[in-house]
Amino acid sequence: MSTLHLHLPDEPTGLAEQWLDDVVDGQSLESVLLGESGLAAWLWRRWSTVADHGLTREDLESIVVASSRELWLWLAGERVWSQACSGLLGRVERRVVVVEYIESRS
């Protein structure tokens, strides 16, 4: 079992407002989430230790995209940050367990 335990980062309130504005102004949610100043990049800077456990930035980006519905609800004010981010955190930690298992079998 993995020893990875990610922290729940503080809510990126100012960035979230900009991300919401970008979507409302016509950018796709996916492009906002995956952009250079998007949520995936923001999370990677905080959770880059996942790379030590076999997860790539692209893996994290795919998890963010898979969570886009919950993330949209957070941006729109229908979910709180702890709900949205906890879901991401759990997906990342579960993916690490799978990656580590596969690597141990190689």
N, C-alpha and C positions, 0 to 999 in steps of 0.2 A: 504494500500500500504506500502511496505517496506521502512524503513529509511536507508537501507544499500546503501552506495555509496563508491565503491572501487576506489582506485587510480591506475593510470597507472604507474607501477614501471619502473625504468630505465632498459634499455635493458641489459640482462646478457651476454654481448659480449664474454667474455672469456669462460664462460660455454657453450655458443652456439657453439663456435668453437669446443669444446670437444665433444658436443653432435653430431655435424655433422660428426666429425671424427669417432665416435663410429658407426654411421649408415653406413658410407662409408666402415668401416672395417668389416661390416657384422652383427652387432646387429640390431634387428628389431627396427623400429621407436617407437613402443609401449613400448618396454622394456626400451629404452632410456628415453622416456618421463616419465615413471612411476618408474624408478629406484630410489634408495635412494638419489642419487645426480642429479636426473632428474628434468625436468621442473615442474611437478606436486608438488614435494616436495618443490622446490624453491618458487612456488606460494603460497603454503600452509603457509610457514613461513611469507609471506607478507600479505596474506588475511585470516588468521586464524579466524578473527572476524566473518567470515561467519558461524562459529559454533554456535555463539550466536543467529543466525537466523535460525537454524535447518539444516544447510548443513553440511555434514560430509566430511572427507577427501576423502572417497570413492566416494562421489558425485562429488567432484572437479576432481578426477581422471577420472571419466566417462566423464566429460565435456572436459577434456584435450584430451582424446582418440577420442571423437566425433569431435574434432577440428584438428585432426592429419594432415589432408591434408593442411590446412592453415599453420599449424606449420611447416610442411615439406617445404612448399614454403618459409617461413621465413628463416629457417635454410639454405636453398639452395640459398638464396639471391634474390629470386623472389618477396618477400614481405618485407616491412619494419616492424619493431617491433611494431610500433603503430597500424598498421593494424591488425596484428595477435593477439596482446594482447587485443585490443579493442573488437575484436570478442569474445574472452574468457570472458572478463569482462562483456559484455552484456549477454552472456549465463548464467554466474553465477548469476548475478543480477535478471534475469528473473526466474531462478530456485528457488531463494530465495522467490520471490513473490508467486510462486506456493506452495512451502513448507509452508510458513506462512499462506496462505489461507486454505490449507488442515488442518493444525493444529488448526486454529481458528474455523473450522467446527466440530472438535472432541469434 
